């Protein structure tokens, strides 16, 4: 095994809301002589706080976490700790998530079933300034195109996903019910859906919300 001093090792922060996944990723990566885990976060807000405090070289970031999601956490980490590169490691292999993560400043996007050796190599490549993308997702992203939904349309669709009425959504986002219905109608048109329930499913499948 190659001997690597603590000062030379790539310092990692792992952000995932599942403790078992955090622990497994940490244990696997700690087996590599040039990688060391310096922190673990259970949500996006904690990831941002630890990134500011610890200044890791690479943050392994999940996408769907409670509170602040991985995309917003990526954006804030890149603003708060410019030297920290973000590698998204997620179960949700959706082209829209890839695009959103890259737009937020992520340097890589791979799925959680990536073999340990490939994950470690992805960390090294990201740390060296290269971009690492899941090839299937990258191709799908090119064909699917960019997310056509506005921020407000995404917001009302997310709230519509649990069956809320237009009035209930309006109350939550401080808009009139008519304005909410207009946003829902626009989202239905942009997704090519027949109704708002189908629009939600399409947007979720593509990673747009």
N, C-alpha and C positions, 0 to 999 in steps of 0.2 A: 504493500500500500504506500502511496506517495505521502510523504510527510508535508503538511501544510501548517504554517504558523497561524495563530488566531488573527494576526493582523492582515494576513493574506486571504483568509477565507471570505467567501461571499456571504454577507450577512442578510438573513431572510426574515421577513415578517409574513405570517400566514393568517389570512382573514377568511373565516368560514363560520357560519352559525351552528354547524354541527360539531360538537366536541369530538366525536369519534373520528370524523374526517380530518379535523385539525391535528389530532394526535397522530393519525396514520401518516398524513403527509409529512409531519415533522419528523417522525421516526424514520421514514424512508429516506428523506433528504439528509438527515444527520449521519446516515451511513456513508455518505460521500465525503471524502477527506477535505474537499475544498469548499464545503457548504456548512453553514452553522445557523441555526434558528435562534434569533434574539428576541422574538416576541410573537404572541398569538392573540388574535382579536376575534370576538364573537359576533361583531356587527360592523357596519361601515363606519359609524361614528368612532368606535374604539380604534378601528384601523387608522383613521386619520390622526387621532390623538397619539397613538403609538408611533406612527411614522414621523410626526413632528418631534417626538421625544427621542426616539432611537436612531433616526436617520438610516434605515436599512438600505442595502444596495438594491434589493428586489423585494417587492410585495406580491405574494401569491394571493389573488383576490377572487372570491366567489362572486356570482352575480346577484342571486336572489337571497337577500338577508333582511331581517326585520329592521324597521326604521329606515335608515339610509342604505340604499342598495349599493351594489358594487360599482355601478357606473358613476354615480355621484361621488362615491368615496374615491374612485380613481381620479376624477377631476380635481377633487380637493387635495389629494395627496400630491399630485403633480404641481399644484400651485404652492403648497406648503413646504414640500421637500423635493425640489427639482432634481436632486441627485438620485432619488428613488425611482426605479423603473417598476412598472406594474405588469405582471403576467396574470391574465385571467385564466383561472382553472375552474371549469364549471360542468355541471351535469346537463345544463340547458344548452344544447347544441342548436342554436337558432341564429340564422344570418343577421337578423335585426340586432341581436345582442352584440354580435361581433362588430358591426358598424358603429353602434353606440359606444362600445368600449374603446374602439380606436379613436373615435371623435373626442372622447374624454381624455385621451392621452396614453392609453395602454400601449405597451410595446409588443404584447403577444396575447394569443387567445387559443387555448387548447382545452380538450375535454378531460374529465377526471379519470377516464379509463385508459389514458395514455400510460404506457409502460414506465416503470420507475426510472429506467436508464434514460428514456427519451425526455421525461420530465426534468431530470437533472441537467441534461444537455440544453433543454430549452431555457432553463434558468441561466446557464452560462452564456448562451447566445444573447439573451435579453440584456444581461449585465454588460456585455461587450458592445452594446449599441445596435445589435441586429434586431430585426422583427421576426417573430415566430407566429405563424398562423396555421390552424388546422386546415389542411388542403381542401377537404370536402366543403367545409363551411365557407372558405374563401371563394370557392367556385360558385356555391349557392348564392352567396352575397352579391356577386356580380350579376347573376341572372335575376334575382329578386328585386334589385334596385334599392334605392334609399327609402327610409321610412317616410311615407307621404303625409303623415299626420302631424298637425301642429301640436305644440305643448299642451294647449288647452283641450284639444280633441283627445289626446292621449289621457289626460287627467280625467275627463268625463267618462271615457271608455273604461278606465280602470275602476271607477266607482260603479259603473253600470254592470260590471262583471258579477257583482253579488246580488243583482236583481233590483237595485234601488230604482225608484221612480224618478222621473225628471225633476219633480218638486224636491225630493230628498237630496238629489245630486246638487240642485241649485242652492239648497240651504248649506251644503257642505263647502261649496266653492264660492259662495257669496255672489251668485249671478241670478238672473231671473230664470224662471222655468222655460220661458220662450227661447232665451239665449242658449240654454242647455240643449233644448230640442234641436236648435239650429246646428250646434256643434256635433250632436249625435248624427244628424242627417248628413252633415258633411263627411263624418267618419265612415258612415255606411257607404256613401258614394265612392270615397277614396279606396276603400277596401274591396269594392265590388260585391258587397254583401246584400242579402235580401232584407235583413232586419238588424237591429242592434245586437241581438244575441249572437248572430252569425258574425257580425263585425268584430265583436269581442274575441270570438274563437280564432278568427283569421289573424287578428292583431297579436294575440298571444302566441299562436303557432309560429309566426314570423319573428317574434321577439320585439315587436314594436311597442308593446306596453308591458 
